[in-house]
Amino acid sequence: MIMLGRNLTNKQLVLWGFGIIAVLGVIYIGLSNLQPKQNFVYDYPAFLGALKSNGYSPVLKETINVSLLPFTAYIVGLNGEDVTIFEFVSTDKAVEFVNPVSPDGKMISGGNVAWPAPPHFYRSGRIVGVYLGSKKEIQDMIAKAHINILPS
């Protein structure tokens, strides 16, 4: 434990206090500069905005909101294909959701999944995207929306 004031004058304590505030300010500014500012998709509205800013026309087909689940699901149409976007209450929940998925997406928590088409998982901020299909055009659209592509 740091014992302040034992052998310090008031002037030294004030200077020491301002020094701590200055150091904390520099740390705060440094950390805030580490946060992605541009092209970072954190939530569903940002995902739609990123798609639109790249000239695409996403169509919301359905919203699924079940109060017992930690996410809202959105079925979005992109050039005739469906992409499911799960928007979680926190980034931690989104990470927890994708952690059990194998790199190729064919296993979840060690169990095989019989997908109707090749699975592609994406995650950024609070959202996880799932595209079941093989159209490179759709995969590129999602990638241009600045969502991290998980290995597949």
N, C-alpha and C positions, 0 to 999 in steps of 0.2 A: 504494500500500500504506500502511496506517495503521501508524505506529510508536508503539506504546504504551510508556509507562514512561520515555520520555526525560527529560521535565521534570515528571513528575507524582509526587506523593507517594503512599505506599501508601494513605493515606486517600482520595485523589482517584481512584486506580485502583479501589478497592473501590466507591466511589460510582458511578463510571463503569460498572463491571461490573453493579451493581444496576440502573442506569438502562437499560442494554441489555436486561437480563432483563425489566424492566418493560415496555419498548417491545415486545419480542417477545411477551410475554404479552397485551398489548392487541391486537396484530395477530392473534394466534391466536384470541382470543375473538371479535374482529370477524369473522374469516373463518369461524369455526365457526357464527356466527349467520347467515351468508349461505347456509349449506347448508340445503336444504329439510328440514324436520323432519316435517311432517304432510303427508299426502296425496301423498307422493312414491313412485311405484312404481319400484323399482330392479331387481328381479329377478322371476323367475316366481312364487315363493311370495307376494311382496308383491302381484303382479297378482291372484292368486287371492283373497287376503285382501281386497283392495279390492273385487273383484266381490261377494264374500260379504257384506261390510259394507254394500253397497248393496242387499242383498236378492236378489241373483241366485244361481243354482245352476249354476256351471260344472261340466262333466263332462270329466275327462281321458279322451280317447279313445285316444291313442297317444303314446308317447315315442320319439323318434328320436335316437340318440346314435351318431355316427360319430367315432371317435377322430381322424381326419384333418381334421375340420372344427372351426372355432373356436366352435361353438355346439352346444347341445342344442335340438332342436325338439320342441314340444308341440302336439298337435292337441287343441284344447279345444272342446267343444260348448257353445253358448250358444243356448238357445231353438230348437234344431233346426238351427242354422247352425254351420259350422266356422270357427274362428279359429286360425291358426297363430301360435304364439309362439316366436320364436327367442331363446334366452338365451345371450348371448355371454360369453366369459371376461373381457371388459373393456368399459367404455363406449366406448373408442376403437374397438374391433372392431365394435361395433354401429353407430357413426357411419360407419365405413368401408363397412359393408354397405349402408346406405341412401343414401350420397352419390351413387352412380351412377344412382339412380332418379329419373326425371323427375317434375316436380310433379304430373302427372296419373297417374303410375304406369304409363303405357303403354309407356315406353321404359326400358331398363336399359343403361347404358354406350353409349347411342346406337343400340341395336338395338331394333326393335319387338318387343313381347311380345303374343301373342294370348291374353289371359286369357279364361277361360270366363265370367267375370262381371266387373263393375266392380271394380278393385282399390282398396283403402284401406290405407294404410300408417300405422303408429303407432310411436313410439319413446319410450322413457323409460329412463334409466339403461342397464343392460346388455341390455334386451330390445327386440326389434322385433316388432311384431304385423302380420299381414297378414290382412285380411278380404276375401274375394272374394264380393261380393254387393251388393245394393241395399237391404236392409232397414235403414231408419233406426233402428229399435229396437235392432239389434245395434251400429250405430255409436254410438248414445247410451250403450249399456251400457259399451262400451270407453272412451268419453270420460269417463264417470262414475268409471271406475277410475283416473282421473288420468294417462292416457297421452297424450302430445303427439300430436295428429293432424297428420300431414304433409299438405301441400296435395294435393288430388285433384280 
